Amino acid sequence: AREEASFRGYTVVDPATGTWGWKRFDEITPGDVVPLAMDSVFGEPHTVALPPLGEPYWASNPEIQAPRTVTPELAELVGYFMGDGSLHSKGLRFCVTAGDEDVVARLTDIIHRLFHAEVHATPRTGYTELAVHSVALAMWWEACGFAKQTPSGSPDHTGKGYQPHIPDAILATNDRAVYESFLRGLFEADGTIIAGVPAFSTGHLEFAREIAVLFLALGYPTSEKVDQSGWGHADVHVIRLRNVSYNEVFRT
């Protein structure tokens, strides 16, 4: 398999001349520029299996269930989590802007149907906190690769600063419906409208690039700019649709 893979490769761009050439996988090196194609999802969708839900003896709850494969509904919830969710030792939490009762209802409905879990809604200053109390579910979420990543990769990291990402289980589906659902959840959590077009903001450059690539693969070209946040003047990476001509297809 390794020998066969060595005959496959990528088109790369010569940074000096701008011409395109071909490199085998085993010839690709850091710094190589690979051109990306728009609307490039092809082939059949894949069923991606997920691990079973464990039952820790100290927190066993026979009512809690978990899906065994990646579905569009699960992808939507994971997308929202990457935008405005957090993982705790005793369960999951999602933050919803105060007054967005339709979003509260949507997330509650998805969680009920996916996990048969009770959702605890608590009003906070400026937002509503949705919490699912289940140690087993928290462990399952992390085992699936749906948790945010530590900034340095160190397991000892605590506090804020965890990095969102597109989980491998989502990408492996090769399914437009799953990809679009992930982006729908993400946009619901952290999206807005700028100059008449949908836009998404994140403080994490790598995540911004992942999202831009996924948008492009689905046929949505984007532009990127860097703003300054109002808290500590940190960089905020803004990904937005290229222009209003893509609004209608994005909405559908």
TAGIWO-V917724 format. One record per helix or strand. SS is the DSSP state (hx for helix, st for strand). FROM is the first residue (numbers start at 0). LEN is the number of residues. If there is no record, write none. Layout:
BEGIN
((SS | FROM | LEN) (SS | FROM | LEN))
END
This chain:
BEGIN
((hx | 1 | 4) (st | 8 | 5) (st | 19 | 5) (hx | 24 | 3) (st | 32 | 1) (st | 48 | 1) (st | 68 | 1) (hx | 71 | 13) (st | 84 | 4) (st | 90 | 7) (hx | 100 | 15) (st | 119 | 5) (st | 126 | 7) (hx | 134 | 9) (st | 148 | 1) (st | 162 | 1) (hx | 167 | 4) (hx | 175 | 15) (st | 190 | 4) (st | 196 | 6) (hx | 204 | 13) (st | 221 | 7) (st | 234 | 7) (hx | 243 | 8))
END
